[in-house]
Amino acid sequence: MDWVFLYALDALPSNERPIAEACISACAECRNELEKLRPIVASFVSWPTDLLRPSPSLWNRLAHRIAEDTGSEMVVTDLPRQTNTQAWQEAAPGISYKLISKDTERSRVSMLVRLAPGTHYPPHRHADLEELHLLYGELMVNDKKLYPGDYLKALPQTVDHQVWSETGCTCLLMTSTNDLLV
């Protein structure tokens, strides 16, 4: 059942995922094992990791693709070291962020945001367009549940009445610095 663990971690090769999904849907024991693993995998979100560093498998696939595209021999080196050393900062209990970029002229920021399990973000009105890409965990925004890989766009002057994460989550957030708490 090691493949169930790899499936839960989203670490199976793409060609093996359909087989795993068929087995999981047909096997109660596999589904039970997957459900036991979900909270454990979700807890990884609180680990301090460099979220933007490619995984070793992605790094190798990139090296292979570049070699194919250029017709040269594949060269695999050590993964690049983290260059952004800015620390995570606590915005409120259970909410931390890591600033990626700031555009003061347009009052915009891009940042990684973490919500600890059970954390609520206060209701707020968007001063400008907000874009959110969920990287890890699950996030509820109003009545919509987001999963890793989901994208959410909020238009100016819209209000998020309920934002919370039961599991904890990490997202990439591009938003205005002029949003207002309501």
QUIBELJO-V823749 format. One record per helix or strand. SS is the DSSP state (H for helix, E for strand). FROM is the first residue (numbers start at 0). TO is the last residue. If there is no record, write none. Layout:
BEGIN
((SS	FROM	TO) (SS	FROM	TO))
END
This chain:
BEGIN
((H	1	7) (H	13	25) (H	27	45) (H	55	69) (E	88	91) (E	94	102) (E	107	114) (E	118	120) (E	123	124) (E	129	136) (E	138	140) (E	143	145) (E	150	153) (E	158	159) (E	162	164) (E	168	175) (E	179	180))
END
